[in-house]
Amino acid sequence: MGKSRVALEVSRRVAEAGWLPVAYVALSEITDPAVVAASVNGAFGVPDSWRERPVAEVARNIGGSPVLVVIDGV
């Protein structure tokens, strides 16, 4: 079992148990580093129209309450 599989299983169990909201980002699917922040926002469900300042949106989404963020494929 690989690291990605363990991370996915843990995040699935956390989400099912309702312990924390979970945001999953698959970096292996991203070819342009400039879209990493937008991809993280997408994991939070932030609409494209709100993504004028993607890094600020990431901070706003992560900073307000506990959340498990799984960034895979680094």
PDB file with SEQRES, HELIX, SHEET and CRYST1 records, atoms N, CA, C and O in Angstrom:
SEQRES   1 A   74  MET GLY LYS SER ARG VAL ALA LEU GLU VAL SER ARG ARG          
SEQRES   2 A   74  VAL ALA GLU ALA GLY TRP LEU PRO VAL ALA TYR VAL ALA          
SEQRES   3 A   74  LEU SER GLU ILE THR ASP PRO ALA VAL VAL ALA ALA SER          
SEQRES   4 A   74  VAL ASN GLY ALA PHE GLY VAL PRO ASP SER TRP ARG GLU          
SEQRES   5 A   74  ARG PRO VAL ALA GLU VAL ALA ARG ASN ILE GLY GLY SER          
SEQRES   6 A   74  PRO VAL LEU VAL VAL ILE ASP GLY VAL                          
HELIX    1 AA1 LYS A    3  ALA A   17  1                                  15    
HELIX    2 AA2 LEU A   27  GLU A   29  5                                   3    
HELIX    3 AA3 PRO A   33  VAL A   35  5                                   3    
HELIX    4 AA4 VAL A   36  ALA A   43  1                                   8    
HELIX    5 AA5 ASP A   48  TRP A   50  5                                   3    
HELIX    6 AA6 PRO A   54  GLY A   63  1                                  10    
SHEET    1 AA1 2 VAL A  22  ALA A  26  0                                        
SHEET    2 AA1 2 LEU A  68  ASP A  72  1                                        
CRYST1    1.000    1.000    1.000  90.00  90.00  90.00 P 1           1          
ATOM      1  N   MET A   1       0.850  -1.164   0.000  1.00  0.00           N  
ATOM      2  CA  MET A   1       0.000   0.000   0.000  1.00  0.00           C  
ATOM      3  C   MET A   1       0.899   1.231   0.000  1.00  0.00           C  
ATOM      4  O   MET A   1       1.824   1.324   0.807  1.00  0.00           O  
ATOM      5  N   GLY A   2       0.631   2.181  -0.906  1.00  0.00           N  
ATOM      6  CA  GLY A   2       1.442   3.376  -1.020  1.00  0.00           C  
ATOM      7  C   GLY A   2       0.946   4.524  -0.167  1.00  0.00           C  
ATOM      8  O   GLY A   2      -0.122   4.461   0.441  1.00  0.00           O  
ATOM      9  N   LYS A   3       1.750   5.574  -0.137  1.00  0.00           N  
ATOM     10  CA  LYS A   3       1.408   6.757   0.657  1.00  0.00           C  
ATOM     11  C   LYS A   3       0.105   7.392   0.188  1.00  0.00           C  
ATOM     12  O   LYS A   3      -0.708   7.825   1.004  1.00  0.00           O  
ATOM     13  N   SER A   4      -0.092   7.448  -1.122  1.00  0.00           N  
ATOM     14  CA  SER A   4      -1.333   8.045  -1.643  1.00  0.00           C  
ATOM     15  C   SER A   4      -2.548   7.252  -1.198  1.00  0.00           C  
ATOM     16  O   SER A   4      -3.566   7.828  -0.814  1.00  0.00           O  
ATOM     17  N   ARG A   5      -2.446   5.961  -1.248  1.00  0.00           N  
ATOM     18  CA  ARG A   5      -3.572   5.110  -0.848  1.00  0.00           C  
ATOM     19  C   ARG A   5      -3.901   5.291   0.630  1.00  0.00           C  
ATOM     20  O   ARG A   5      -5.071   5.347   1.008  1.00  0.00           O  
ATOM     21  N   VAL A   6      -2.877   5.380   1.455  1.00  0.00           N  
ATOM     22  CA  VAL A   6      -3.100   5.603   2.890  1.00  0.00           C  
ATOM     23  C   VAL A   6      -3.755   6.966   3.120  1.00  0.00           C  
ATOM     24  O   VAL A   6      -4.710   7.079   3.888  1.00  0.00           O  
ATOM     25  N   ALA A   7      -3.240   7.992   2.453  1.00  0.00           N  
ATOM     26  CA  ALA A   7      -3.809   9.337   2.610  1.00  0.00           C  
ATOM     27  C   ALA A   7      -5.266   9.371   2.180  1.00  0.00           C  
ATOM     28  O   ALA A   7      -6.097   9.982   2.852  1.00  0.00           O  
ATOM     29  N   LEU A   8      -5.583   8.723   1.071  1.00  0.00           N  
ATOM     30  CA  LEU A   8      -6.969   8.687   0.600  1.00  0.00           C  
ATOM     31  C   LEU A   8      -7.878   7.945   1.567  1.00  0.00           C  
ATOM     32  O   LEU A   8      -9.000   8.379   1.830  1.00  0.00           O  
ATOM     33  N   GLU A   9      -7.396   6.830   2.094  1.00  0.00           N  
ATOM     34  CA  GLU A   9      -8.209   6.053   3.029  1.00  0.00           C  
ATOM     35  C   GLU A   9      -8.447   6.811   4.333  1.00  0.00           C  
ATOM     36  O   GLU A   9      -9.565   6.827   4.846  1.00  0.00           O  
ATOM     37  N   VAL A  10      -7.407   7.433   4.864  1.00  0.00           N  
ATOM     38  CA  VAL A  10      -7.562   8.216   6.095  1.00  0.00           C  
ATOM     39  C   VAL A  10      -8.529   9.371   5.864  1.00  0.00           C  
ATOM     40  O   VAL A  10      -9.421   9.607   6.679  1.00  0.00           O  
ATOM     41  N   SER A  11      -8.358  10.093   4.756  1.00  0.00           N  
ATOM     42  CA  SER A  11      -9.249  11.227   4.492  1.00  0.00           C  
ATOM     43  C   SER A  11     -10.688  10.772   4.285  1.00  0.00           C  
ATOM     44  O   SER A  11     -11.619  11.466   4.693  1.00  0.00           O  
ATOM     45  N   ARG A  12     -10.880   9.617   3.658  1.00  0.00           N  
ATOM     46  CA  ARG A  12     -12.236   9.089   3.475  1.00  0.00           C  
ATOM     47  C   ARG A  12     -12.870   8.779   4.825  1.00  0.00           C  
ATOM     48  O   ARG A  12     -14.034   9.104   5.058  1.00  0.00           O  
ATOM     49  N   ARG A  13     -12.114   8.158   5.702  1.00  0.00           N  
ATOM     50  CA  ARG A  13     -12.643   7.807   7.030  1.00  0.00           C  
ATOM     51  C   ARG A  13     -12.933   9.045   7.871  1.00  0.00           C  
ATOM     52  O   ARG A  13     -13.937   9.097   8.581  1.00  0.00           O  
ATOM     53  N   VAL A  14     -12.065  10.029   7.791  1.00  0.00           N  
ATOM     54  CA  VAL A  14     -12.285  11.284   8.519  1.00  0.00           C  
ATOM     55  C   VAL A  14     -13.572  11.947   8.038  1.00  0.00           C  
ATOM     56  O   VAL A  14     -14.384  12.400   8.845  1.00  0.00           O  
ATOM     57  N   ALA A  15     -13.753  12.002   6.713  1.00  0.00           N  
ATOM     58  CA  ALA A  15     -14.956  12.623   6.149  1.00  0.00           C  
ATOM     59  C   ALA A  15     -16.213  11.846   6.531  1.00  0.00           C  
ATOM     60  O   ALA A  15     -17.217  12.443   6.920  1.00  0.00           O  
ATOM     61  N   GLU A  16     -16.161  10.510   6.422  1.00  0.00           N  
ATOM     62  CA  GLU A  16     -17.331   9.690   6.758  1.00  0.00           C  
ATOM     63  C   GLU A  16     -17.712   9.820   8.225  1.00  0.00           C  
ATOM     64  O   GLU A  16     -18.895   9.834   8.565  1.00  0.00           O  
ATOM     65  N   ALA A  17     -16.717   9.914   9.089  1.00  0.00           N  
ATOM     66  CA  ALA A  17     -16.988  10.024  10.524  1.00  0.00           C  
ATOM     67  C   ALA A  17     -17.449  11.430  10.903  1.00  0.00           C  
ATOM     68  O   ALA A  17     -17.975  11.641  11.995  1.00  0.00           O  
ATOM     69  N   GLY A  18     -17.252  12.381  10.007  1.00  0.00           N  
ATOM     70  CA  GLY A  18     -17.662  13.750  10.291  1.00  0.00           C  
ATOM     71  C   GLY A  18     -16.742  14.490  11.231  1.00  0.00           C  
ATOM     72  O   GLY A  18     -17.128  15.504  11.813  1.00  0.00           O  
ATOM     73  N   TRP A  19     -15.517  13.988  11.386  1.00  0.00           N  
ATOM     74  CA  TRP A  19     -14.581  14.641  12.300  1.00  0.00           C  
ATOM     75  C   TRP A  19     -14.153  16.002  11.782  1.00  0.00           C  
ATOM     76  O   TRP A  19     -14.079  16.965  12.545  1.00  0.00           O  
ATOM     77  N   LEU A  20     -13.872  16.084  10.500  1.00  0.00           N  
ATOM     78  CA  LEU A  20     -13.404  17.324   9.877  1.00  0.00           C  
ATOM     79  C   LEU A  20     -13.861  17.345   8.424  1.00  0.00           C  
ATOM     80  O   LEU A  20     -14.056  16.291   7.818  1.00  0.00           O  
ATOM     81  N   PRO A  21     -14.032  18.531   7.866  1.00  0.00           N  
ATOM     82  CA  PRO A  21     -14.202  18.595   6.421  1.00  0.00           C  
ATOM     83  C   PRO A  21     -12.870  18.201   5.771  1.00  0.00           C  
ATOM     84  O   PRO A  21     -11.804  18.428   6.343  1.00  0.00           O  
ATOM     85  N   VAL A  22     -12.937  17.619   4.592  1.00  0.00           N  
ATOM     86  CA  VAL A  22     -11.741  17.166   3.889  1.00  0.00           C  
ATOM     87  C   VAL A  22     -11.689  17.809   2.508  1.00  0.00           C  
ATOM     88  O   VAL A  22     -12.677  17.821   1.774  1.00  0.00           O  
ATOM     89  N   ALA A  23     -10.529  18.337   2.172  1.00  0.00           N  
ATOM     90  CA  ALA A  23     -10.289  18.868   0.825  1.00  0.00           C  
ATOM     91  C   ALA A  23      -9.126  18.079   0.233  1.00  0.00           C  
ATOM     92  O   ALA A  23      -8.066  17.983   0.850  1.00  0.00           O  
ATOM     93  N   TYR A  24      -9.314  17.519  -0.947  1.00  0.00           N  
ATOM     94  CA  TYR A  24      -8.304  16.692  -1.600  1.00  0.00           C  
ATOM     95  C   TYR A  24      -7.838  17.367  -2.878  1.00  0.00           C  
ATOM     96  O   TYR A  24      -8.654  17.781  -3.702  1.00  0.00           O  
ATOM     97  N   VAL A  25      -6.531  17.479  -3.042  1.00  0.00           N  
ATOM     98  CA  VAL A  25      -5.945  18.067  -4.249  1.00  0.00           C  
ATOM     99  C   VAL A  25      -4.942  17.067  -4.819  1.00  0.00           C  
ATOM    100  O   VAL A  25      -4.021  16.638  -4.123  1.00  0.00           O  
ATOM    101  N   ALA A  26      -5.123  16.703  -6.074  1.00  0.00           N  
ATOM    102  CA  ALA A  26      -4.205  15.784  -6.752  1.00  0.00           C  
ATOM    103  C   ALA A  26      -3.224  16.598  -7.588  1.00  0.00           C  
ATOM    104  O   ALA A  26      -3.537  16.981  -8.715  1.00  0.00           O  
ATOM    105  N   LEU A  27      -2.042  16.861  -7.043  1.00  0.00           N  
ATOM    106  CA  LEU A  27      -1.049  17.656  -7.763  1.00  0.00           C  
ATOM    107  C   LEU A  27      -0.512  16.924  -8.984  1.00  0.00           C  
ATOM    108  O   LEU A  27      -0.015  17.555  -9.917  1.00  0.00           O  
ATOM    109  N   SER A  28      -0.608  15.614  -8.985  1.00  0.00           N  
ATOM    110  CA  SER A  28      -0.113  14.861 -10.138  1.00  0.00           C  
ATOM    111  C   SER A  28      -0.894  15.191 -11.411  1.00  0.00           C  
ATOM    112  O   SER A  28      -0.408  14.958 -12.518  1.00  0.00           O  
ATOM    113  N   GLU A  29      -2.086  15.726 -11.256  1.00  0.00           N  
ATOM    114  CA  GLU A  29      -2.916  16.090 -12.404  1.00  0.00           C  
ATOM    115  C   GLU A  29      -2.660  17.518 -12.873  1.00  0.00           C  
ATOM    116  O   GLU A  29      -3.222  17.949 -13.880  1.00  0.00           O  
ATOM    117  N   ILE A  30      -1.817  18.256 -12.153  1.00  0.00           N  
ATOM    118  CA  ILE A  30      -1.557  19.664 -12.471  1.00  0.00           C  
ATOM    119  C   ILE A  30      -0.227  19.763 -13.216  1.00  0.00           C  
ATOM    120  O   ILE A  30       0.799  19.274 -12.743  1.00  0.00           O  
ATOM    121  N   THR A  31      -0.257  20.398 -14.379  1.00  0.00           N  
ATOM    122  CA  THR A  31       0.965  20.560 -15.158  1.00  0.00           C  
ATOM    123  C   THR A  31       1.522  21.978 -15.080  1.00  0.00           C  
ATOM    124  O   THR A  31       2.682  22.200 -15.426  1.00  0.00           O  
ATOM    125  N   ASP A  32       0.718  22.938 -14.632  1.00  0.00           N  
ATOM    126  CA  ASP A  32       1.135  24.332 -14.550  1.00  0.00           C  
ATOM    127  C   ASP A  32       1.157  24.769 -13.086  1.00  0.00           C  
ATOM    128  O   ASP A  32       0.101  24.856 -12.459  1.00  0.00           O  
ATOM    129  N   PRO A  33       2.343  25.047 -12.527  1.00  0.00           N  
ATOM    130  CA  PRO A  33       2.422  25.450 -11.123  1.00  0.00           C  
ATOM    131  C   PRO A  33       1.586  26.677 -10.783  1.00  0.00           C  
ATOM    132  O   PRO A  33       1.218  26.872  -9.624  1.00  0.00           O  
ATOM    133  N   ALA A  34       1.288  27.490 -11.760  1.00  0.00           N  
ATOM    134  CA  ALA A  34       0.505  28.699 -11.511  1.00  0.00           C  
ATOM    135  C   ALA A  34      -0.938  28.398 -11.111  1.00  0.00           C  
ATOM    136  O   ALA A  34      -1.631  29.280 -10.605  1.00  0.00           O  
ATOM    137  N   VAL A  35      -1.401  27.165 -11.331  1.00  0.00           N  
ATOM    138  CA  VAL A  35      -2.792  26.848 -11.008  1.00  0.00           C  
ATOM    139  C   VAL A  35      -2.938  26.023  -9.727  1.00  0.00           C  
ATOM    140  O   VAL A  35      -4.031  25.543  -9.424  1.00  0.00           O  
ATOM    141  N   VAL A  36      -1.841  25.856  -8.969  1.00  0.00           N  
ATOM    142  CA  VAL A  36      -1.927  25.072  -7.730  1.00  0.00           C  
ATOM    143  C   VAL A  36      -2.918  25.700  -6.758  1.00  0.00           C  
ATOM    144  O   VAL A  36      -3.788  25.001  -6.238  1.00  0.00           O  
ATOM    145  N   ALA A  37      -2.807  27.003  -6.500  1.00  0.00           N  
ATOM    146  CA  ALA A  37      -3.718  27.666  -5.559  1.00  0.00           C  
ATOM    147  C   ALA A  37      -5.156  27.558  -6.033  1.00  0.00           C  
ATOM    148  O   ALA A  37      -6.052  27.315  -5.224  1.00  0.00           O  
ATOM    149  N   ALA A  38      -5.395  27.731  -7.313  1.00  0.00           N  
ATOM    150  CA  ALA A  38      -6.754  27.605  -7.843  1.00  0.00           C  
ATOM    151  C   ALA A  38      -7.265  26.176  -7.679  1.00  0.00           C  
ATOM    152  O   ALA A  38      -8.452  25.972  -7.427  1.00  0.00           O  
ATOM    153  N   SER A  39      -6.391  25.195  -7.817  1.00  0.00           N  
ATOM    154  CA  SER A  39      -6.801  23.803  -7.630  1.00  0.00           C  
ATOM    155  C   SER A  39      -7.156  23.517  -6.180  1.00  0.00           C  
ATOM    156  O   SER A  39      -8.108  22.787  -5.903  1.00  0.00           O  
ATOM    157  N   VAL A  40      -6.394  24.090  -5.252  1.00  0.00           N  
ATOM    158  CA  VAL A  40      -6.726  23.943  -3.830  1.00  0.00           C  
ATOM    159  C   VAL A  40      -8.087  24.573  -3.562  1.00  0.00           C  
ATOM    160  O   VAL A  40      -8.912  23.990  -2.859  1.00  0.00           O  
ATOM    161  N   ASN A  41      -8.327  25.750  -4.115  1.00  0.00           N  
ATOM    162  CA  ASN A  41      -9.631  26.391  -3.944  1.00  0.00           C  
ATOM    163  C   ASN A  41     -10.743  25.535  -4.524  1.00  0.00           C  
ATOM    164  O   ASN A  41     -11.828  25.453  -3.949  1.00  0.00           O  
ATOM    165  N   GLY A  42     -10.485  24.901  -5.646  1.00  0.00           N  
ATOM    166  CA  GLY A  42     -11.477  24.012  -6.239  1.00  0.00           C  
ATOM    167  C   GLY A  42     -11.838  22.867  -5.301  1.00  0.00           C  
ATOM    168  O   GLY A  42     -12.992  22.442  -5.253  1.00  0.00           O  
ATOM    169  N   ALA A  43     -10.854  22.368  -4.554  1.00  0.00           N  
ATOM    170  CA  ALA A  43     -11.112  21.300  -3.582  1.00  0.00           C  
ATOM    171  C   ALA A  43     -12.042  21.773  -2.472  1.00  0.00           C  
ATOM    172  O   ALA A  43     -12.766  20.976  -1.877  1.00  0.00           O  
ATOM    173  N   PHE A  44     -12.017  23.083  -2.197  1.00  0.00           N  
ATOM    174  CA  PHE A  44     -12.913  23.661  -1.202  1.00  0.00           C  
ATOM    175  C   PHE A  44     -14.250  24.069  -1.788  1.00  0.00           C  
ATOM    176  O   PHE A  44     -15.143  24.505  -1.062  1.00  0.00           O  
ATOM    177  N   GLY A  45     -14.394  23.932  -3.099  1.00  0.00           N  
ATOM    178  CA  GLY A  45     -15.648  24.304  -3.735  1.00  0.00           C  
ATOM    179  C   GLY A  45     -15.782  25.791  -4.009  1.00  0.00           C  
ATOM    180  O   GLY A  45     -16.891  26.282  -4.222  1.00  0.00           O  
ATOM    181  N   VAL A  46     -14.670  26.517  -4.007  1.00  0.00           N  
ATOM    182  CA  VAL A  46     -14.713  27.949  -4.301  1.00  0.00           C  
ATOM    183  C   VAL A  46     -14.977  28.125  -5.794  1.00  0.00           C  
ATOM    184  O   VAL A  46     -14.215  27.611  -6.613  1.00  0.00           O  
ATOM    185  N   PRO A  47     -16.031  28.833  -6.162  1.00  0.00           N  
ATOM    186  CA  PRO A  47     -16.341  29.017  -7.585  1.00  0.00           C  
ATOM    187  C   PRO A  47     -15.233  29.782  -8.315  1.00  0.00           C  
ATOM    188  O   PRO A  47     -14.558  30.625  -7.724  1.00  0.00           O  
ATOM    189  N   ASP A  48     -15.055  29.480  -9.594  1.00  0.00           N  
ATOM    190  CA  ASP A  48     -14.034  30.168 -10.396  1.00  0.00           C  
ATOM    191  C   ASP A  48     -14.192  31.673 -10.336  1.00  0.00           C  
ATOM    192  O   ASP A  48     -13.194  32.394 -10.333  1.00  0.00           O  
ATOM    193  N   SER A  49     -15.411  32.162 -10.290  1.00  0.00           N  
ATOM    194  CA  SER A  49     -15.654  33.605 -10.302  1.00  0.00           C  
ATOM    195  C   SER A  49     -15.138  34.292  -9.039  1.00  0.00           C  
ATOM    196  O   SER A  49     -14.996  35.514  -9.026  1.00  0.00           O  
ATOM    197  N   TRP A  50     -14.853  33.531  -7.974  1.00  0.00           N  
ATOM    198  CA  TRP A  50     -14.354  34.102  -6.724  1.00  0.00           C  
ATOM    199  C   TRP A  50     -12.838  34.040  -6.636  1.00  0.00           C  
ATOM    200  O   TRP A  50     -12.255  34.473  -5.642  1.00  0.00           O  
ATOM    201  N   ARG A  51     -12.205  33.513  -7.652  1.00  0.00           N  
ATOM    202  CA  ARG A  51     -10.780  33.213  -7.552  1.00  0.00           C  
ATOM    203  C   ARG A  51      -9.880  34.293  -8.125  1.00  0.00           C  
ATOM    204  O   ARG A  51      -8.878  33.983  -8.768  1.00  0.00           O  
ATOM    205  N   GLU A  52     -10.215  35.536  -7.906  1.00  0.00           N  
ATOM    206  CA  GLU A  52      -9.364  36.616  -8.397  1.00  0.00           C  
ATOM    207  C   GLU A  52      -8.032  36.646  -7.642  1.00  0.00           C  
ATOM    208  O   GLU A  52      -6.995  36.982  -8.213  1.00  0.00           O  
ATOM    209  N   ARG A  53      -8.071  36.299  -6.384  1.00  0.00           N  
ATOM    210  CA  ARG A  53      -6.862  36.261  -5.545  1.00  0.00           C  
ATOM    211  C   ARG A  53      -6.758  34.857  -4.953  1.00  0.00           C  
ATOM    212  O   ARG A  53      -7.097  34.658  -3.787  1.00  0.00           O  
ATOM    213  N   PRO A  54      -6.291  33.874  -5.742  1.00  0.00           N  
ATOM    214  CA  PRO A  54      -6.358  32.473  -5.295  1.00  0.00           C  
ATOM    215  C   PRO A  54      -5.607  32.174  -4.010  1.00  0.00           C  
ATOM    216  O   PRO A  54      -6.101  31.395  -3.195  1.00  0.00           O  
ATOM    217  N   VAL A  55      -4.447  32.752  -3.793  1.00  0.00           N  
ATOM    218  CA  VAL A  55      -3.702  32.463  -2.566  1.00  0.00           C  
ATOM    219  C   VAL A  55      -4.440  33.018  -1.353  1.00  0.00           C  
ATOM    220  O   VAL A  55      -4.485  32.364  -0.311  1.00  0.00           O  
ATOM    221  N   ALA A  56      -5.012  34.201  -1.468  1.00  0.00           N  
ATOM    222  CA  ALA A  56      -5.796  34.774  -0.366  1.00  0.00           C  
ATOM    223  C   ALA A  56      -7.011  33.909  -0.079  1.00  0.00           C  
ATOM    224  O   ALA A  56      -7.393  33.744   1.080  1.00  0.00           O  
ATOM    225  N   GLU A  57      -7.619  33.359  -1.109  1.00  0.00           N  
ATOM    226  CA  GLU A  57      -8.775  32.487  -0.907  1.00  0.00           C  
ATOM    227  C   GLU A  57      -8.374  31.201  -0.196  1.00  0.00           C  
ATOM    228  O   GLU A  57      -9.113  30.716   0.661  1.00  0.00           O  
ATOM    229  N   VAL A  58      -7.207  30.640  -0.540  1.00  0.00           N  
ATOM    230  CA  VAL A  58      -6.721  29.446   0.162  1.00  0.00           C  
ATOM    231  C   VAL A  58      -6.568  29.767   1.649  1.00  0.00           C  
ATOM    232  O   VAL A  58      -7.035  29.011   2.500  1.00  0.00           O  
ATOM    233  N   ALA A  59      -5.921  30.875   1.956  1.00  0.00           N  
ATOM    234  CA  ALA A  59      -5.721  31.264   3.358  1.00  0.00           C  
ATOM    235  C   ALA A  59      -7.049  31.462   4.068  1.00  0.00           C  
ATOM    236  O   ALA A  59      -7.205  31.043   5.215  1.00  0.00           O  
ATOM    237  N   ARG A  60      -8.008  32.094   3.404  1.00  0.00           N  
ATOM    238  CA  ARG A  60      -9.317  32.328   4.009  1.00  0.00           C  
ATOM    239  C   ARG A  60     -10.016  31.003   4.282  1.00  0.00           C  
ATOM    240  O   ARG A  60     -10.615  30.839   5.345  1.00  0.00           O  
ATOM    241  N   ASN A  61      -9.958  30.059   3.358  1.00  0.00           N  
ATOM    242  CA  ASN A  61     -10.630  28.774   3.519  1.00  0.00           C  
ATOM    243  C   ASN A  61      -9.980  27.909   4.589  1.00  0.00           C  
ATOM    244  O   ASN A  61     -10.676  27.256   5.367  1.00  0.00           O  
ATOM    245  N   ILE A  62      -8.663  27.899   4.635  1.00  0.00           N  
ATOM    246  CA  ILE A  62      -7.965  27.051   5.601  1.00  0.00           C  
ATOM    247  C   ILE A  62      -7.915  27.702   6.976  1.00  0.00           C  
ATOM    248  O   ILE A  62      -7.970  27.003   7.988  1.00  0.00           O  
ATOM    249  N   GLY A  63      -7.814  29.016   7.033  1.00  0.00           N  
ATOM    250  CA  GLY A  63      -7.597  29.710   8.291  1.00  0.00           C  
ATOM    251  C   GLY A  63      -8.794  29.839   9.199  1.00  0.00           C  
ATOM    252  O   GLY A  63      -8.620  30.117  10.385  1.00  0.00           O  
ATOM    253  N   GLY A  64     -10.012  29.650   8.696  1.00  0.00           N  
ATOM    254  CA  GLY A  64     -11.193  29.913   9.492  1.00  0.00           C  
ATOM    255  C   GLY A  64     -11.629  28.805  10.421  1.00  0.00           C  
ATOM    256  O   GLY A  64     -12.216  29.084  11.466  1.00  0.00           O  
ATOM    257  N   SER A  65     -11.363  27.560  10.081  1.00  0.00           N  
ATOM    258  CA  SER A  65     -11.818  26.451  10.913  1.00  0.00           C  
ATOM    259  C   SER A  65     -10.985  25.218  10.593  1.00  0.00           C  
ATOM    260  O   SER A  65     -10.315  25.171   9.561  1.00  0.00           O  
ATOM    261  N   PRO A  66     -11.024  24.219  11.471  1.00  0.00           N  
ATOM    262  CA  PRO A  66     -10.239  23.011  11.224  1.00  0.00           C  
ATOM    263  C   PRO A  66     -10.680  22.301   9.940  1.00  0.00           C  
ATOM    264  O   PRO A  66     -11.873  22.181   9.661  1.00  0.00           O  
ATOM    265  N   VAL A  67      -9.720  21.846   9.185  1.00  0.00           N  
ATOM    266  CA  VAL A  67     -10.005  21.109   7.956  1.00  0.00           C  
ATOM    267  C   VAL A  67      -8.794  20.216   7.662  1.00  0.00           C  
ATOM    268  O   VAL A  67      -7.652  20.594   7.922  1.00  0.00           O  
ATOM    269  N   LEU A  68      -9.059  19.045   7.124  1.00  0.00           N  
ATOM    270  CA  LEU A  68      -7.993  18.164   6.687  1.00  0.00           C  
ATOM    271  C   LEU A  68      -7.763  18.420   5.206  1.00  0.00           C  
ATOM    272  O   LEU A  68      -8.647  18.182   4.382  1.00  0.00           O  
ATOM    273  N   VAL A  69      -6.573  18.905   4.871  1.00  0.00           N  
ATOM    274  CA  VAL A  69      -6.220  19.157   3.480  1.00  0.00           C  
ATOM    275  C   VAL A  69      -5.225  18.081   3.060  1.00  0.00           C  
ATOM    276  O   VAL A  69      -4.142  17.972   3.635  1.00  0.00           O  
ATOM    277  N   VAL A  70      -5.592  17.292   2.065  1.00  0.00           N  
ATOM    278  CA  VAL A  70      -4.734  16.245   1.542  1.00  0.00           C  
ATOM    279  C   VAL A  70      -4.237  16.708   0.184  1.00  0.00           C  
ATOM    280  O   VAL A  70      -5.016  16.847  -0.759  1.00  0.00           O  
ATOM    281  N   ILE A  71      -2.930  16.945   0.090  1.00  0.00           N  
ATOM    282  CA  ILE A  71      -2.319  17.337  -1.177  1.00  0.00           C  
ATOM    283  C   ILE A  71      -1.447  16.164  -1.592  1.00  0.00           C  
ATOM    284  O   ILE A  71      -0.447  15.853  -0.944  1.00  0.00           O  
ATOM    285  N   ASP A  72      -1.838  15.524  -2.675  1.00  0.00           N  
ATOM    286  CA  ASP A  72      -1.215  14.273  -3.096  1.00  0.00           C  
ATOM    287  C   ASP A  72      -0.415  14.482  -4.375  1.00  0.00           C  
ATOM    288  O   ASP A  72      -0.789  15.272  -5.242  1.00  0.00           O  
ATOM    289  N   GLY A  73       0.681  13.762  -4.469  1.00  0.00           N  
ATOM    290  CA  GLY A  73       1.448  13.752  -5.705  1.00  0.00           C  
ATOM    291  C   GLY A  73       2.587  14.727  -5.738  1.00  0.00           C  
ATOM    292  O   GLY A  73       3.054  15.111  -6.811  1.00  0.00           O  
ATOM    293  N   VAL A  74       3.042  15.134  -4.575  1.00  0.00           N  
ATOM    294  CA  VAL A  74       4.141  16.101  -4.522  1.00  0.00           C  
ATOM    295  C   VAL A  74       5.441  15.397  -4.789  1.00  0.00           C  
ATOM    296  O   VAL A  74       6.497  16.030  -4.791  1.00  0.00           O  
TER     297      VAL A  74                                                      
END                                                                             
